[in-house]
Amino acid sequence: MLDVLDKINSFLWGTPSLVLLFGTGLFLTFMLKGLQFRKLMYAFKLAFTKEKPSASSDQSEGDISNFKTLMTALSATIGNGNIAGVATALTIGGPGAIFWMWIVGLLGMATKYAEALLAMKYRVKNKNGEYSGGPMYYVEKGLGSKWKWLAVAFALFGAFAALGIGNSVQSNTIADVMSTSFHINNLVTGIVLAVLTGLIIFGGIQRISTVASFFVPVMAFLYIGGSLLIIVLNYDMIIPAFKMIFFYAFNPVAAAGGFTGIIISEAIRSGVSRGIFSNEAGLGTAALIAGNAKTDHPVKQALVAMTGTFIVTIVVCTMTGLVLLITGFWDPTGGAISGVEHAPSLDGGALTSAAFGHALGIVGEYIVSFSVIFFGFSTIVGWYMYGEKCFEYLTNYRFANSYRLIYIFATGLGAVANLNLVWAFADMSNALMMIPNLIALLLLYKVIVSETNHYFNEYMPMMEAHPKRKSS
């Protein structure tokens, strides 16, 4: 079965899918006239400042603030892929992979913007009085009931993917770190994770968003702070590192010793694929939480959502990449390019941990260990909301507690299970979530453009002229 799934995933995540993802981001960037560049500072202002009276709570419908919505999405998006995924991209694609990761991240901001906008526009209220949004709703309501089969397909694979890539895979990674770094039995880790997950997710969207609002800043301070410390201590290597990124984005890495070299196509493929996995733009996941935002216009939450892609790719992934380049631990030849003579034959998270350990000693290794724990647990909590929204759609808001119990069980099981099959199923589910979402974005692009023009050309000027006037 694993062999069959690997073949399916090779097809689903092959060149056509990556072209579809990249092409959708490019198309939306063109149709929105580069909105992610023009309005980036305004988007950050919306995300991290309180809304003005014109968009106060009596005018804005929703469950949680823009900030908490962003933190919840980031808690699920900033994960171990930012530690291990970037390392893998560098070892396979070379320094140039970082450049292509930036490109797909910048284009992905337009995709994430479109997802969140449609989620807000087509969201509905469930029987508990909370909002629900996401690709299944804008597929069905935006494209019509004849497309409901596509919406059901997204929800089905989304509910399953949450149990795998968003849950048991994460708890397994945490258990490995707890065992290796702190000699704690995997079963003990699984039980503790299951209990903590249950305490949080049974508190609903409010508790989940509150926990995410705590975890994400802590993660950022811990991991980005450690990365910046390494970069500052090696400030003389910053410019050479960036030169390597730009040079090898368009030039092959020469072979040396037993190293076979890296061709340009590998740099592009690695950067694009790992960039997509790190920021999830195009998968439709952020749209599942965006519909809960408390705001008075869909464009506002869409702008806030796109900042998440910038934070994940341009900030977090770049920090990892720079650390690996500066320390030389990306280079399988032991420093043929970087000059570092002791880069070990490691990959993924182990390579990043080794780089931090080389630069900061045992403190560096602990920074990566605790980051993996924080990243993994926050992903478990954040992805629960994604799975719940999909499950609600499939069951018409029934059996929510059943899904919570299944999710909690998967958390504990993941810590002690062999997850090769779960990884394979989860990768397949992610791809099958992506396809209906991108179809909807492309078919509904006129709605996206129309809502954007309405906000900037009509709504925003009106609210500035009449700050206490309510939204129509």
ABEGO torsion letter per residue (X at the ends): XAAAAAAAAAAAABAAAAAAAAAAAAAAAAAAGGAAAAAAAAAAAAAABBBBAAABAAABBEABBAAAAAAAAAAAABBAAAAAAAAAAAAAAEAAAAAAAAAAAAAAAAAAAAAAAAAAAABBBBAAGBBBBEAAAAAAAAAEAAAAAAAAAAAAAAAAAAABAABAAAAAAAAAAAAAAAGBBAAAAAAAAAAAAAAAAAAEAAAAAAAAAAAAAAAAAAAAAAAAAAAAAAAAAAAAAAAAAAAAAABBBBBBEABAEBBAAAAAAAAAAAAAAAAGBGAGAAAAAAAABBBABAAAAAAAAAAAAAAAAAAAAAAAAAAAAAAGAABAAGGAAAGBAABBBBBEAAAAAAAAAAAAEAAAAAAAAAAAAAAAAAAAAAAAAAAAAAAAAAAGGBGAAAAAAAAAAAAAAAAABBAAAAAAAAAAAAAAAAAAAAAAAAAAAAAAAAAAAAAAAAAAAAAAABAABBBX
